[in-house]
Amino acid sequence: MCAKSNKQDKQLLKLSAVAAFSFAILGVIVGLLSGSIVILFDGVYSLISLLLTMLSLAASGYMHGSSRSHFAFGKAMMEPLVVAIKGLVILMLLGYSLFSAFHVFINGGEAIDTSFAAIFGFINLVGCWGVWRWLQHKNQSKKQQSGLLAAEEKQWQMDTVLSAAVCGGLIIAVILEMTPLFHYAVYADSLMMLCIGLYFLKVPFVMLTNALRELLMMKPDQEICSLVRESVSEANGISPQNLKLTGIAKVGPELMVNINVDPKKSHQLLADVQHIRELLNRKLARLSLNVKLNLDIATDVK
């Protein structure tokens, strides 16, 4: 990733951190004043998002620092490591919130100031949606998309859908209080938290599992594998040398591809290898990743 792109990522992450801090403070205050578990969760989630954003900022700066003496193969592992930490922390927060909501629900619910909470819920929804869409647009407009920004988008996407569910649920609770079924309104807050928490468990779980797959250098998704195989097959058909794909791994912003070259015409081997490298780099450029090609030449060439 170039220095200009890294600078843009850091600026976007800083602005995201400011937004997360603002929503965190408002959410915690309104959650405590209204007595709403789900709004308090929203505020705490935003606060944790801020800490995770600061972690992303630190990782972004560290990844692009000069330290070849300690990291001979670069720092691409830092990106999936940070994403894994984010996924794990969000899973733990969801687990605790679900436990608290279930405890309140089975113990008869709890009355909250629904009108006050609903107003905040709407303001929070608009703000979170704006930040999420802005980050999404900025990352998609980049020539090489950032995994750290993508994880940041996921956080804001979760917060946006959470805010929408909270806002809608609180409006329903306000209406419910005006009907003969008003005594059921005390269950609205904890029930919303249970529904939202269970729905969102998938997002951090996918973040964590995908990041662990990269850290363990497991096979990437089908789209990447298909394009690499197709590109190697095309190069095999053009080059007089025999090519065999031996490994594919995606780690953060890098795609590592290992290919064995079994020479058929050793006198033009170097020219062929250079042509193969250029062809593969051109084909794989559509993935918006830093492609690291490793062409292993058979040692029995004379």
N, C-alpha and C positions, 0 to 999 in steps of 0.2 A: 504494500500500500504506500502511495507516495506521501510526501510530507504535507502537501496541500490538503489531501483527503483526510489525513490524520488530524490536522488542525480543525477542519470542518466538523469532524466527529466530536472532538473535544468541546467545541463551541455548542453543538447541539445537545450534548450530554449536560453541559453546564446549565443551559436554559431549562432543560428537563428537570434538573435538580432544584432550580428556583421554583418552578411550578409545583413540583412534588412537595416541597417544604411548605408552600402556601396552603395547599389543599390539606396537608397533614395537620397543621395547626388549627385550621378551621374545623376540620372533621373531629378532632379530639375535643375541642371546646364545645361544639354543638352536640356531640355524642354524650358528653358528661352533663351538659345542661338539660338536654331533652330526655336523658335516661335510655337512649336507644343503643342496643348492642350492635346492630348492623351499621349504624353511622359511626360508632366508636371503632368498629372493625375497619370501616372505610378509611378513617383517619389514621389508624395505626398502620394499615396497609400502605397508605401514602407515605408515612414516615419511614417505614422499612424500604419502600421504593427509593426514597431519597438516599438512604444508606447504601443501597445496592447500586444506585446511579453513581455515587461517589466511588464505589469499588470499581465500576466500569471505567470511570475517568482515570483512576490510578492505573488500571490495567492497560488502558489505551496509551497512556504516556510511557508506561514501562515497556510495553511491547515494541515500541518504536525507538527505544533508547539504544545506545551502542553498548553491547556487552557480549561480543563474540567469544571472549575468553571463558565465559561461564556457560553460554548457550551457543554451541558451535553450529547447531541446526536451526537457530532462530527461536522465537518465542511464540509461535503460533498456538501452542498448547494453552497459553494464558487465556485465550478467548473462550474455548469450551469449559475451562476450569471456572471462570467467572459465571458463565451461564449455568453451570451445574450448581454452584453455590446459590445463585438466585432461585433456581427451581426448588432446591432443598429448603431454603428459608421460607418461601411462600407456602410450600406444603406444610411446614410446621405451624405457620400462622393459621392456615385454614383448619388444620387439625384441632388446634386449641379453641378457635372460634366456634367450630362445630360442637365441640364438647360443652362449651359454655352455653350455647343456644339450646342444646338438648336439655341441659340441666334446668334452665329457666322454663322451657316449654312443659316438661313433665311436672314442674312444681307450680303450675297454675298461671304461667305467663307473667307479664309485667306491664303496667300502664306507662305510657310515654306521652310527651307533648308532640302529638302527631302533626299539628299545623306548622309549628316552628320547624320541625324536622323535615317536613315536605318541601318547604321553601328552600331550605339549604340543599336538599336533595336535587332540586331542579337546577340551582346555580352550579352545583358540583358536576352535574351531568353535562351541562353545556361546556364547562371549562375542560373537563377530562376529554370529551370528544374532540374539542379543538386541538389540544396538545397531541392526541393520538394521531389524528389525520395529518397534522403538520409534520410530525416525525416520519410518518409513513411516506408522505410525498417527498420529503428531503432524502430519505434513504433510497427510494426507488429511482430518483432522478440522478443518483450517483452512478458513475461508470462501473465501479466495483462496490457492491453493497456490503455494509458492515454487519458482522454477526452481533456485535455489541449493541448497535442501534436496533437491530431486529429484535433482540431480547428486550430492549427498552420499549419498543412498540408493543410487544406482548404484555408488558406490565401495564401500559396505559390502555391497551385494549381491554384487559381484565377490569381495570378501574372504571372504564366507560360503561361496560355492560353491567358491572356491579352497581354503578350510580343509577343507571336506567332502571334496574330492578328495584333498587331502594326507593327511588322516586315514585315509580308506579305502585309499589306496595304501600307506601305511606299515603298516597292519594286514596287508595282503596280503603285504608284504615280510617282516614278522615271521614269518608263517605259512610263507612260501617258504623261509626260512632253516632251518626245521625239517624240510624234505623233501630228497630226493635231488637236487632242482634248486636247491640253496642257492647254487651258483656264479652263477646268473642274478640273484640279489638285488642285485648291485652296479649293475645297470642300472635298478633300480626308480626311484631318485631322479631321474635325468636324463630317463627316459622319462615320468615324471609331469609334469615341468616342460614337456616338449615338448607333451604332450597338453593340459595346462591352458592353456599360452600360446596355442596355436593356436585353442582353443575360445573364449578370451576376447578375441581380436583384434577381434571384431565390436562389442563394447560400447563401447570408447573410440572406435572408428571412427565409430559412429553418433552418439555424443556430439559429436564434432568436426564431422561433416558437418551435423548439425542446427543447431549453433551458428553455423556459417559461413553457412547459409541465412538465419538470422535477421539476422546482421550485414550480409549483402548485401540484406536486405529482400526475399527471394524469397517466392513464394506459400507460405502455411502448409499444414498437413496438410489432408486432404480433409474431415475432420469440421468443422473451423473454417470452411472455405470453403463447405461445404454449408449450414451454419446461417446464415452471413451472407447468402448468396444467397436463401435461403428467407425470411429476415427482410425483406430489401429488396423482394422480390417481394410479400410480404404488405402492406408499407407502400405499395407502388405501387398495389395494388388498392384501398386505403382512401383514400389522399390524392388530391385533384384535381390535384396537381402531378405532373409526369413525372420519375421518378427513374431514374438510370442508375449502376450500380455500376462504378467506374473503378479501384479498387485495394484490395487487402487485404494487410496485412503484420503479422506477429507479431514483436515484438522484446522479449525478456525477458518481464516481466509485463504488457506493453502490447499491445493489439490496435488497429492503426490501420486505419480504414475510410474510404475516400474515395468520396463520392457526388456526382454532378452533379444539380442540380435545375433542370429546364427549366420555368419557371412557365407555367401555363395561365390562372391567375386571380391576377394580381399584387396586387389589392386585399386579398386575405387570405393573402398569401404568408408573412408573419412568423408568423402563427398556425399555418399548415400546417407550416412548418419546425419549429416548437417541438413540434408533435404528432408529427411524424415522428421527431424526436430522442428523445422520450420512449418511443415504441413500440419503436424499435431498441434503445435502452438496456435496456428491459425484456426483450426477446427474447434479447439477447446476454449477459445477466447470468449465464446458466447456464454460461458458459465459464470463470468465475472468473478473469477478466482485467480489467485496467484498459482499458476501451474508450474510444478516442479517435476520435470521429466528426468528420469534416470534410465539411460540406455546402457544396459550391460552387454558387452561384447564377449562372445565366447573366447576362452583363453587358448583354445587349441589352434588358433589361426597362425599360420607360418608366414 
